[in-house]
């Protein structure tokens, strides 16, 4: 149940990032709004899985840089996770497209803020 809530939160965050940052695009199917919502939910599911599996490992390996930069390097990690999601989903006809690193940085910042704000509504297992 928490996974589904995280997917919905990430879907809203990705949609807002695509709306506010030029250079982040979610491919439209041309089949209507309902199908576009399904595509966004699929991309959010991939993004959630990437954040669950890859991000902890990258954070662990880059721990010295995170400490050295007092946590600022976490923004770079968020951008890299967004770019990895873009790379994975662009293999299909429906996917997320990120133009470059700095676009991913701004998108990562927006996604982090939205995840924090909406994540307060979802209780953790702890």
C-alpha positions in Angstrom: 0.0 0.0 0.0 2.9 2.4 0.8 4.5 1.6 -2.6 1.3 2.6 -4.4 1.2 5.9 -2.4 4.8 6.5 -3.3 4.0 5.9 -7.0 1.2 8.4 -6.9 3.3 11.0 -5.1 6.1 10.5 -7.6 3.6 10.7 -10.5 2.4 14.1 -9.2 6.0 15.2 -8.7 7.1 14.1 -12.2 4.1 15.8 -13.7 4.8 19.1 -11.9 8.5 18.9 -12.9 7.6 18.3 -16.5 5.1 21.2 -16.4 7.5 23.7 -14.7 10.9 22.8 -16.2 11.4 23.2 -19.9 13.5 20.3 -21.1 11.6 17.7 -19.1 9.0 16.1 -21.2 6.6 13.2 -20.7 5.7 11.6 -24.0 2.1 11.9 -24.9 0.3 9.0 -26.5 -2.2 11.0 -28.4 -4.9 8.7 -27.1 -6.3 11.1 -24.6 -5.9 12.2 -21.0 -6.6 8.9 -19.4 -3.8 7.2 -21.4 -1.4 10.0 -20.5 -2.2 9.5 -16.8 -1.4 5.8 -17.2 1.9 6.7 -19.0 2.8 9.1 -16.1 2.0 6.4 -13.5 4.2 3.9 -15.4 7.1 6.4 -15.4 6.5 7.1 -11.7 6.6 3.3 -11.0 10.0 3.1 -12.7 11.2 6.2 -10.9 10.0 4.7 -7.5 11.8 1.4 -8.2 15.0 3.3 -9.2 14.8 5.3 -6.0 14.3 2.1 -3.9 17.0 0.0 -5.5 19.7 2.2 -7.0 19.6 5.4 -4.9 20.6 3.8 -1.5 23.7 2.2 -3.2 24.7 5.4 -4.9 24.3 7.3 -1.6 26.4 4.8 0.2 29.2 4.9 -2.4 29.2 8.7 -2.5 29.0 9.2 1.3 32.4 11.0 1.5 31.2 13.5 -1.2 27.9 14.0 0.7 29.8 14.7 3.9 32.3 16.9 2.2 29.7 19.1 0.6 27.4 19.1 3.6 24.6 17.3 1.7 24.6 19.4 -1.4 25.8 16.4 -3.4 22.4 14.8 -2.7 21.0 17.2 -5.3 23.4 15.6 -7.9 22.3 12.1 -6.8 18.6 13.1 -7.3 19.4 14.5 -10.8 21.3 11.3 -11.7 18.2 9.2 -10.6 16.0 11.3 -12.8 18.4 10.9 -15.7 18.5 7.1 -15.1 14.7 6.9 -15.1 14.8 8.9 -18.4 17.3 6.5 -19.9 15.2 3.5 -18.9 11.9 4.8 -20.0 13.1 6.2 -23.3 13.6 2.6 -24.5 9.8 2.5 -25.0 7.6 4.8 -27.1 6.2 6.4 -23.9 8.8 7.8 -21.6 10.4 10.6 -19.8 12.9 12.8 -21.7 15.4 15.0 -19.8 17.5 17.3 -22.0 20.6 17.5 -19.9 22.2 17.5 -16.5 21.2 21.0 -15.4 17.6 20.3 -16.4 17.7 17.2 -14.3 19.1 19.2 -11.4 16.1 21.6 -11.5 13.7 18.7 -12.0 15.3 16.8 -9.1 14.9 19.8 -6.8 11.2 20.2 -7.7 10.6 16.4 -7.3 12.3 16.5 -3.9 10.2 19.4 -2.7 7.0 17.8 -3.9 8.0 14.4 -2.4 8.7 16.0 0.9 5.5 18.0 1.0 3.2 15.1 -0.1 5.3 12.5 1.9 4.2 14.2 5.1 0.7 12.9 4.3 1.8 9.3 4.0 2.9 7.5 7.2 6.1 5.4 7.0 6.4 1.9 8.5 8.6 3.3 11.3 
